[in-house]
Amino acid sequence: MWYHDGMICTGETYKSAVKVTFAKGTSLEDPSGLFNSSLEGNTRRAIDFHEGDDIDEDAFKTLIRAAVALNRSSAR
């Protein structure tokens, strides 16, 4: 789990993927379309990374920063 003024995301490993689940994913803008899992929920959104996937590092960092900013705004 990663925290900063609240939970940012969790990481889970599976045989076929590594899943990164954002606790408040539905409240985050995802213009790059990184969220590809847990899309039916009301709060969380996830990204499943598979072996060989190209990862848009800049978009992922932007998503992490947005989650931190959201936590900071909620903490006040």
Backbone bond lengths (Angstrom), bond angles and torsions (degrees), N, CA, C in turn:
res aa  C-N    CA-C-N  psi(-1)  N-CA   C-N-CA  omega(-1)  CA-C   N-CA-C  phi
1 M - - - 1.439 - - 1.518 109.14 -
2 W 1.315 114.25 144.29 1.453 120.40 175.44 1.526 108.34 -119.53
3 Y 1.332 114.47 132.60 1.465 121.52 -177.60 1.518 110.58 -125.78
4 H 1.302 115.71 148.19 1.463 123.86 166.71 1.516 105.93 -162.57
5 D 1.328 116.55 104.05 1.466 122.25 -173.05 1.527 111.01 57.15
6 G 1.299 116.43 31.70 1.464 123.86 -178.40 1.517 109.51 130.63
7 M 1.321 116.47 172.39 1.465 120.27 -177.94 1.523 110.52 -69.78
8 I 1.325 115.40 131.95 1.463 121.61 174.76 1.521 108.92 -94.04
9 C 1.339 115.64 -59.24 1.456 119.69 -178.01 1.524 110.65 -160.61
10 T 1.319 114.11 166.80 1.456 121.38 174.19 1.521 107.88 -120.00
11 G 1.305 116.11 157.52 1.456 121.28 175.56 1.515 109.38 -124.30
12 E 1.311 116.69 130.76 1.457 121.72 178.51 1.524 108.65 -129.22
13 T 1.315 115.28 143.84 1.459 119.41 178.41 1.522 110.08 -109.27
14 Y 1.311 114.66 138.70 1.458 122.79 177.59 1.525 107.59 -132.13
15 K 1.325 117.42 170.07 1.466 120.28 -179.86 1.523 112.07 -59.22
16 S 1.324 116.56 -38.88 1.468 118.83 -172.99 1.528 114.07 -106.02
17 A 1.342 117.73 -3.99 1.468 118.19 -176.03 1.521 111.39 -163.03
18 V 1.309 114.19 162.39 1.460 122.40 166.65 1.522 105.25 -111.50
19 K 1.338 116.09 124.00 1.463 121.34 -177.10 1.519 109.15 -105.19
20 V 1.330 116.34 127.23 1.461 122.68 174.27 1.529 105.79 -112.80
21 T 1.334 115.57 114.02 1.462 121.61 -175.96 1.524 109.76 -107.51
22 F 1.310 116.39 123.17 1.456 122.69 179.17 1.523 108.68 -90.98
23 A 1.341 115.60 123.22 1.460 122.04 -174.11 1.525 112.58 -58.66
24 K 1.321 118.06 -37.74 1.467 122.66 -178.90 1.529 110.08 -117.45
25 G 1.308 115.50 39.92 1.462 121.33 -173.68 1.509 115.34 -58.28
26 T 1.330 117.65 -33.25 1.468 118.98 -179.19 1.520 112.30 -69.58
27 S 1.329 116.76 -16.97 1.469 120.88 179.11 1.520 112.73 -92.30
28 L 1.322 117.16 0.95 1.464 121.55 -176.89 1.520 111.26 -104.42
29 E 1.322 115.81 138.31 1.459 120.91 171.67 1.526 108.10 -70.97
30 D 1.311 117.17 139.43 1.467 122.43 179.32 1.526 109.51 -134.05
31 P 1.341 117.00 65.22 1.468 119.48 -175.46 1.531 113.68 -63.79
32 S 1.326 117.43 -23.22 1.468 120.26 179.82 1.523 112.48 -87.13
33 G 1.328 117.26 -6.25 1.464 120.62 177.56 1.517 114.20 69.96
34 L 1.330 117.30 36.24 1.465 119.92 179.90 1.525 112.73 -71.14
35 F 1.329 117.53 -35.08 1.460 119.46 -179.36 1.522 109.45 -64.86
36 N 1.341 115.78 122.66 1.459 120.31 -178.19 1.529 112.23 -135.29
37 S 1.344 116.28 11.86 1.462 120.30 -177.13 1.527 109.14 -151.63
38 S 1.322 115.88 157.76 1.472 122.38 -179.63 1.520 110.75 55.82
39 L 1.303 116.47 40.11 1.458 121.89 -175.69 1.528 113.04 -81.80
40 E 1.326 116.99 -12.98 1.458 119.94 -175.71 1.531 113.25 -87.80
41 G 1.317 118.14 -9.74 1.461 121.51 -177.07 1.517 113.78 -77.01
42 N 1.319 115.32 170.74 1.462 121.57 -178.86 1.521 113.42 -96.99
43 T 1.325 117.77 -9.83 1.461 120.38 -175.82 1.521 112.28 -131.02
44 R 1.319 116.83 -53.52 1.459 121.04 -173.56 1.523 112.13 -88.96
45 R 1.333 113.65 155.76 1.464 122.91 169.52 1.521 106.40 -140.98
46 A 1.324 116.18 151.74 1.463 119.43 -175.73 1.525 111.21 -135.73
47 I 1.326 112.78 161.97 1.462 121.72 173.21 1.520 106.43 -123.45
48 D 1.315 116.99 124.30 1.457 122.09 173.36 1.526 108.05 -98.14
49 F 1.315 115.16 119.37 1.460 121.20 176.61 1.520 108.08 -100.72
50 H 1.321 116.67 128.29 1.459 122.51 178.66 1.525 109.41 -111.58
51 E 1.307 115.74 154.25 1.459 120.61 179.22 1.526 109.63 -55.16
52 G 1.314 115.97 131.08 1.452 121.45 179.03 1.518 114.26 90.38
53 D 1.338 117.72 -7.71 1.467 120.33 178.50 1.518 110.90 -64.04
54 D 1.319 115.64 140.61 1.460 120.07 168.62 1.518 106.76 -81.68
55 I 1.321 116.98 131.76 1.450 121.85 -178.20 1.516 109.01 -110.29
56 D 1.314 115.84 124.64 1.458 121.60 175.63 1.526 107.07 -78.92
57 E 1.321 115.71 90.48 1.463 121.46 -174.12 1.521 112.51 -60.25
58 D 1.315 117.41 -40.18 1.463 120.39 -179.76 1.525 110.84 -64.47
59 A 1.328 117.26 -42.50 1.466 120.78 179.17 1.525 110.51 -66.08
60 F 1.331 117.29 -38.31 1.467 121.19 178.82 1.529 110.31 -65.16
61 K 1.324 116.85 -43.92 1.466 120.47 177.41 1.527 110.87 -62.23
62 T 1.314 116.80 -39.89 1.462 121.06 178.31 1.524 110.71 -61.93
63 L 1.335 116.51 -41.16 1.460 121.03 178.47 1.534 111.11 -64.41
64 I 1.322 117.17 -42.08 1.473 121.46 177.68 1.529 109.66 -62.23
65 R 1.315 116.45 -46.20 1.472 120.13 -179.94 1.525 111.37 -62.94
66 A 1.312 117.22 -37.50 1.469 120.68 178.12 1.524 110.52 -66.29
67 A 1.315 117.58 -37.79 1.468 121.38 178.57 1.525 109.86 -66.41
68 V 1.322 117.82 -40.60 1.468 121.10 176.83 1.527 110.07 -64.22
69 A 1.311 117.39 -44.39 1.462 120.98 179.71 1.528 110.62 -61.72
70 L 1.328 117.32 -40.56 1.448 120.75 177.86 1.529 111.09 -63.02
71 N 1.330 116.32 -43.22 1.473 119.93 177.83 1.512 110.96 -62.86
72 R 1.315 116.82 -42.31 1.464 119.67 179.65 1.518 111.33 -62.32
73 S 1.317 116.91 -41.49 1.470 119.82 -179.08 1.525 111.33 -68.06
74 S 1.329 117.28 -31.54 1.460 121.79 178.36 1.518 112.09 -77.14
75 A 1.337 117.08 -26.24 1.464 121.60 -176.59 1.532 112.34 -76.02
76 R 1.300 116.63 -19.03 1.469 120.14 -176.18 1.499 112.70 -81.61
